[in-house]
Amino acid sequence: MTLLSINSLSKTFQTPTEPVHAVRDVTLDVSHGECLAIVGESGSGKSTIANMILGILSATAGDIAFNGQQLTAKRSTEQRRRIQLVQQNPLSSLNPKRSIGASVRLGLDVYDIGEKNMRWAAVETALEGVGLPGEMRTRAPASLSGGQRQRVSIARALACDPHLLVLDEPTSALDVLVQARVLRLLNDLRAARGLTYIFITHDLAVVRNVADRVAVFKSGQLLELGETAQIFTAPKTDYTRQLIGAVPVVDEAELKLRNQLAEGA
């Protein structure tokens, strides 16, 4: 069943010299419970698409439907609540003047979720749901590690009971070991809560561990869309082959496959 439907979506920015076509006539669907990775180099349009899904940017042409309803420039409270963002840098995405508990609680207050006298308990439950102790809610963001801060960002999004999480490079600011833990957490949360993910990244090494399907973008255009295994083993475009060529090799079988792809076999 389709949760998000993007139809002929385009975004053009007007500059003093010439228009910049950031997204060009993109059509794709995202099903309930799946993780769709949107990949491409910087300037490929992936973050612009994410911002249109979130309502931060309006589309120049085309439309987006969520749960069967059109997403307009003026979103309903329910629509805003059900689509949440996890940002790239967990330190800059958290207000340094707020305790982490206050940051997590903000969505509960904005969307009037639950009884007011129960919201701190809900904050602690949200923190515990991402593997952090509830009493950590009194601490400042600067006192946490990068991995802990990203868990707080995930808890803040999940506290709003979303249907769709837009994850914008959520592990790129983390070291490899912490990145693996956060990816494992995201996989577990998706399975446990039936969440749907749009995973924005330039790192295909991350994609193969989390995504069901991959959408490859270049210069605002959707070049290729397919199951993750198909994208990695039988890419259809030279650009996708180049992206895969930059992924670290983990075993001899993968190295052999990569050599075959490079030779056009």
URKADA-V788301 format. One record per helix or strand of 3 or more residues. SS is the DSSP state (H for helix, E for strand). FROM is the first residue (numbers start at 1). TO is the last residue. Records with the same first field share a line. If there is no record, write none. Layout:
SS: FROM-TO, FROM-TO
//
This chain:
E: 2-14, 19-31, 35-39, 61-66, 83-86, 164-168, 196-201, 213-218, 221-227
H: 46-54, 77-82, 100-110, 116-129, 134-138, 141-143, 146-158, 176-193, 204-210, 228-233, 238-245, 252-262
//
